[in-house]
Amino acid sequence: MRVDLFDFDLPTDRIALRPATPRDAARMLVLDGDATRDLGVADLPGQLRAGDLLVFNDTRVIPAQLLGTRGDAKIGATLHKREGPRRWRAFVRNARRLRDGDAIDFGAGVSATAGDRAEDGSFALTFAGDEPVELLLERAGRMPLPPYIAARRAADARDAEDYQTMFAAEKGAVAAPTAALHFTPALMARLADAGISHATLTLHVGAGTFLPVKAEDTDAHRMHAEWGRIDAATADRLNAVRAAGGRVIAVGTTSLRLIESAAGADGVIHPFEGDTAIFITPGYRFRGVDGLVTNFHLPKSTLFMLVSALMGRERMQAAYAHAIAQGYRFYSYGDASLLLP
């Protein structure tokens, strides 16, 4: 399909620079079949059914942005994906000043050597020393805010908490699974009282999630790979919910993509551990999920293509036009939508 079919105009004042307070005070646009409702995240228990199950991504964002020097040159690096105990793939600013074998000093006793450059422009960075890389990042790294926020304000102490979900446990993401940012212990308790259960999986979101689609046709776009895991007990729970007539509702496109990667053609969800580069566009037949809680996505992005696959492209174009007109807040710190095809 042509990528420009997924374009829309978004006023810059619709881009949220801070999350709602409290988190579950965010608005929520509900698309339930043909119905459209303007509600709030706090209304979610009343929009689901007893027996449904919400699936959260328990990845934890690491301080993956680094600023350093190579000689007189300033080098910025955003870690993208772990390739080994001390080796990460990273997107680099001022990359023209960097060559294979160059050493970068990130300060605070943290340094790395640049390795091969991949087709997507990223470099391999191998960190020096024996300390776990996570400890090095705690010393020298910063919270990796999305580009559309970072271009308008610097990360600060608030973001260290605001940009983590209440489920964050497994370190490794360089971007938050932002749909889950709306959830609070109080909301989870109300969902449980309504007979709605939850489960977790792990998908370490990479910086590639923010890369623009440069191809003119979706068939020519190469999707970034991310590492994920669904254990056998979780897969069994999801299958049991559906067998009993309940719905599996993914919270966030990361949860959805991993479930769909693990689901067979018969709809059975299997244990999964490894990389996934699944690219979901209209025409895709969903196998493992029955709905999605997600934020509002960028024009011409792979994530807007995904929600268009779930609900229909014209339906989502109309929904986003409605959200813009009604003042919904967009992107990572913005409002939510509940999509029930």
Steps between C-alpha positions, in 0.01 A plus 500: 500500500608859446646649818335836435161335558590505870579871517306763696558853626562540872528847660815519710303613804338153511836337587505433874819605677396365841268215602163549664495516880393264643584260221151356465356852459593486129220501246410186305339478157304176473442340161270205565392351170325789323447700822721792608504624859697776674588372845796486741751231587330473840190375312683194364349244741153581367610458138629144542329176606556266789730227373706733280875517556735796450858428391774742610862532395723488811811639331687775686650801325873542554681838482609423146601844373869585524697813418872465441804607305737350249791737507353845433178359350182479708322168458146418611384139521161342565527130574265294289543126559729279705721270290713354779604546865696817419390576145201711400374629167458880516377787286765772495479876456793656316566155353711644218772560761502135610688207351532131579745465790460854636480536879227722648529648848156542660635637829456358852754230415285363217646439154424286198655402169302545179462194279336426169230726355178327395268574207266694731786734591551365851845419644607217726636634831712276722535636853833485679557348844339224699204673663152412370399744227185583699717643779698705249178644360378592847814712533524657155165453328183705477135401459437466124195719441338466156637744239174698480527578873878536519490758220278723714641453852785323678449186705487569872463322833123459454551291187694236693166408661250624242656293219473166686185294531385350828587157352862588410725218622720356224775749404569540131263740323611831352140619460203448732197285415300818541142367503573349841607839639129571561457218752511543877464256792154644567388439142642148505303428818177619336570286195553195722173572685328502160632152423768621256837332551843584367826339394844625401750425227831665410593684182799733517391797291778632276572849372401376157139548605550873430666458161295654217373286217706628207364262238211607278335157524459284810642198315836678478528585873736291711374468856739522797542190717438491874556225756204357687387210718169333587548213743300178487283584802396834348426343162283240674308774687428696183379189321280403796334843509406479134385139532265613780351776283702789638697750296873561498551877494856615434610811686728667250615414152810332644288242685286451190797448268654240729175309546444494125859381451431210737157404363456221250265502203243320718505784755687301764765709678829318554796577727739736323851628562705685242486784251187614324479736205130449430353781286121520519316688225139493370415158370670324790284238674533532877544166673576556869336824615140622515557867576758765582558785743741744338598866477471716187777444247706699250388558141633245251644292786504121519283530813228699326511231230454238773190662651365548147543127446302430817212743447514600132694790348200726431364433849830601658541808280154614610576416865823699497327796336239482779773479767681803357178701483410404858839599640642158585870498588724295272802269518697353792373726781160549339154351535386146430268312270320168546462315171249214489446375143 
